[in-house]
Amino acid sequence: MSKPNVQPSPTGTASNDPTPSMAVNGSAKIGGPAGNPLESPQSEAFTRDTLHRTASLAGMFLDLEQREPVAPTVAPDDLAEQLDLGLGEAGLPLDRVFELLGQVMEMTPRTSGRFFFNQLFAGRDAVPTAAEMLTALMNSSMYTYRIAGPHALIEDEVVRHMSGKVGYAEGEGIFCPGGSMSNLAAMIVARNQACPGAQQDGFDGRSMTAYASADAHYSFDKAAGMIGIGRANVRKIPTDARGAMMPEALRQAIRNDLEHGAQPFMIIATAGTTVLGAFDPIDALASIAEEFGLWLHVDGALGGSFLLSQKHRPLLRGSERSDSFNWNPHKLMGVPLSCSALLVQRRGLLRRHFNERADYLFQADEDRFDFGTMSMQCGRRNDAFKIWAGWKRHGDAGYARRVDRLIELAQYAAQCIRSDPQFVLTAEPESVTVCFEVRDRASDAICDRLLHDQRSMVGHAVVGGRRIIRIACASPEVTERDLDRFFEHVRAVAAELVPLTTSERKSGSAC
Ligand SMILES: Cc1ncc(COP(=O)(O)O)c(C=O)c1O
């Protein structure tokens, strides 16, 4: 593995502060006052100096991303040898701590570069990033108004705005640490509504069943295991060629369970599945939920942001009929992780199911804004400030343009795939993920080689029993030219790989 030696950048250097190095071999030094850890780390001067160094390091990281958009891949054991990660009795001088921070950053996978297609988030939006850094500085906790102050009002405003987009006139909501947690909270509320004694007296052992598409996110299986429903009782409803749940199959599954004495309680519609980016037909599922009296949750972790686009909003038609909705601005809205809101149609339900007495904490000074009574958490980081800052900056219109642009990029990628006979498009993309294979080549080997050569970071998954490459278009900074280059890299790498054998080809590459 090469050890890139990062050079100082004039732009990334704080005016009165010598430049830190990000070099792994630590050849250069960080300037400023000698970093004696016994100097009062609480002092304002110390904090200012530390923040100056942080700004310099951030500048260095931006330069590094330009120069080396894909980080080197290093096996964990080798990485552990290269980096001084061990914790011990003695503290270190500040210079050395910052040198280590730089070294860790240098070896960190770049999620904001132009060749990162690996996750459902990418890129960097400067304003929410700045707000996130300031959030750490303010270090509020969101459980009470007394501690959160304006941030409680900000969370309230963001939640109201998002709820309005979903179509909840009088909804409520809470920021959770990620979409998995939002989904868990939705499942708990749905379970408690269907089985009112469960929270107090425990689960009564009847087999309660939830319904999600075969392509739904794994967090529902995990949550079902955690809340005593049982993973086996999340029914996986088949999907069509686009990857959307088939409503008639859902109706049949519910009837079948009812005939066998189960207690269906929840339908999960996915708005933007993790791999194919497909949208379940929410309106049709809402009618089935009404027919059987079931809770309808929309997992819009990925696709919730489409509500902001006039053009693509129809994909979520019917969301206003759902009971709860999970929306992750940290995916397509460019907000730093994590930022996920659970929105609930009926006001009061979150408090009903997540409130506990704690006289030492909830003292009813402004209990409307004591969001700790609506959350699974006690101490809770502030995830609202950064999305609020981003929303102030871009407005609905800016985010609409962002979403539209991401879809344009995905369509462009799909067109590149269609126009090359070497490639096979897995399904027509409905949103921002585009899945494909290279004929006679193993998808996982292509992804591994692209990463190893530091050309791109892109992931693979299994669709219909075949291992495919999934491009996630999550950053509007990416251009058509970048996608052209990405496909050139794929072709080059594929040409170097051994073709699959006939049996491997039939079974789907390396599945
Ligand atoms: C459809 C869907 N739901 C939920 C999640 C989980 O979100 P998080 O990673 O924020 O827990 C994901 C993550 O990719 C997802 O794609």
The ligand as a Tripos MOL2 file, in Angstrom:
@<TRIPOS>MOLECULE
LIG
   16    16     1     0     0
SMALL
NO_CHARGES

@<TRIPOS>ATOM
      1 C1        -35.0060    1.8750    2.9210 C.3       1 LIG1
      2 C2        -34.1250    2.0540    4.1420 C.ar      1 LIG1
      3 N1        -34.6770    2.0770    5.3620 N.ar      1 LIG1
      4 C3        -33.9390    2.2410    6.4770 C.ar      1 LIG1
      5 C4        -32.5750    2.3680    6.4080 C.ar      1 LIG1
      6 C5        -31.7750    2.5110    7.6660 C.3       1 LIG1
      7 O1        -31.3430    3.8060    7.8360 O.3       1 LIG1
      8 P1        -30.0930    4.1340    8.8040 P.3       1 LIG1
      9 O2        -28.8840    3.6840    8.0710 O.co2     1 LIG1
     10 O3        -30.1820    5.5950    8.9950 O.co2     1 LIG1
     11 O4        -30.3020    3.3440   10.0670 O.co2     1 LIG1
     12 C6        -31.9530    2.3320    5.1470 C.ar      1 LIG1
     13 C7        -30.4960    2.4600    5.0430 C.2       1 LIG1
     14 O5        -29.9080    2.3770    4.0250 O.2       1 LIG1
     15 C8        -32.7430    2.1600    3.9850 C.ar      1 LIG1
     16 O6        -32.1940    2.0990    2.7610 O.3       1 LIG1
@<TRIPOS>BOND
     1     1     2 1
     2     2     3 ar
     3     2    15 ar
     4     3     4 ar
     5     4     5 ar
     6     5     6 1
     7     5    12 ar
     8     6     7 1
     9     7     8 1
    10     8     9 2
    11     8    10 1
    12     8    11 1
    13    12    13 1
    14    12    15 ar
    15    13    14 2
    16    15    16 1
@<TRIPOS>SUBSTRUCTURE
     1 LIG1         1 GROUP 0 **** ****
